[in-house]
Amino acid sequence: MESIALPADFKDLLKTAKKQASTDWEKDFTKELAERHKKWGDGLYVSEKQLAILQKIAGGKDEDADAEEEEGA
């Protein structure tokens, strides 16, 4: 798994995702990332997949709904 440096807006992204998290899994995911960020600061690295999940949570979008929109359903 390849790790990437945090984007410049990571703190805002994380804050928004914590507010938007609706499932227990999303809440746990954002809580864990927040704790890791508190410990490591901007030196924290995340995987591309973790960042994509965080962006999805922050956007409040459902991947299944996105797929249906793209298909014109």
C-alpha positions in Angstrom: 0.0 0.0 0.0 1.5 3.3 -1.1 1.3 6.2 1.3 1.0 9.9 0.3 1.6 13.1 2.1 -1.4 15.0 3.4 -3.1 17.5 1.2 -2.9 21.2 2.4 -6.6 21.2 3.3 -6.5 17.9 5.3 -7.5 19.6 8.6 -10.6 21.1 7.0 -11.4 17.9 5.1 -11.1 15.9 8.4 -13.3 18.3 10.3 -16.0 18.2 7.6 -15.8 14.4 7.4 -16.2 14.1 11.2 -19.4 16.2 10.9 -20.7 14.3 7.9 -20.0 10.8 9.2 -23.2 8.9 9.5 -22.4 5.3 10.1 -20.5 3.8 13.1 -17.8 2.8 10.7 -17.4 6.3 9.2 -17.3 7.8 12.7 -14.6 5.3 13.9 -12.6 5.9 10.7 -12.6 9.7 11.1 -11.9 9.4 14.8 -8.9 7.2 14.2 -7.5 9.5 11.6 -8.0 12.5 13.9 -6.1 10.7 16.6 -3.3 9.8 14.3 -3.2 13.4 13.0 -3.0 14.7 16.6 -0.1 12.4 17.3 1.9 12.8 14.0 0.7 16.2 12.8 1.3 17.1 9.2 3.9 14.3 9.1 1.1 11.8 9.0 0.9 9.8 5.8 -2.3 8.1 4.5 -3.0 5.8 1.6 -4.7 7.0 -1.5 -7.7 4.8 -0.6 -7.9 6.3 2.9 -7.8 9.8 1.5 -10.5 8.9 -1.1 -12.7 7.5 1.7 -12.3 10.6 3.8 -13.2 12.8 0.8 -16.3 10.6 0.1 -17.4 11.0 3.8 -16.8 14.7 3.7 -18.8 15.1 0.5 -21.6 13.1 2.0 -22.0 11.1 -1.3 -22.9 7.5 -1.6 -20.8 5.6 -4.2 -23.9 3.6 -5.4 -25.8 6.9 -5.9 -22.9 8.3 -7.9 -22.8 5.2 -10.1 -26.5 5.5 -10.8 -26.1 9.2 -11.7 -23.3 8.4 -14.1 -25.5 5.8 -15.8 -28.4 8.2 -16.0 -30.7 6.1 -13.8 
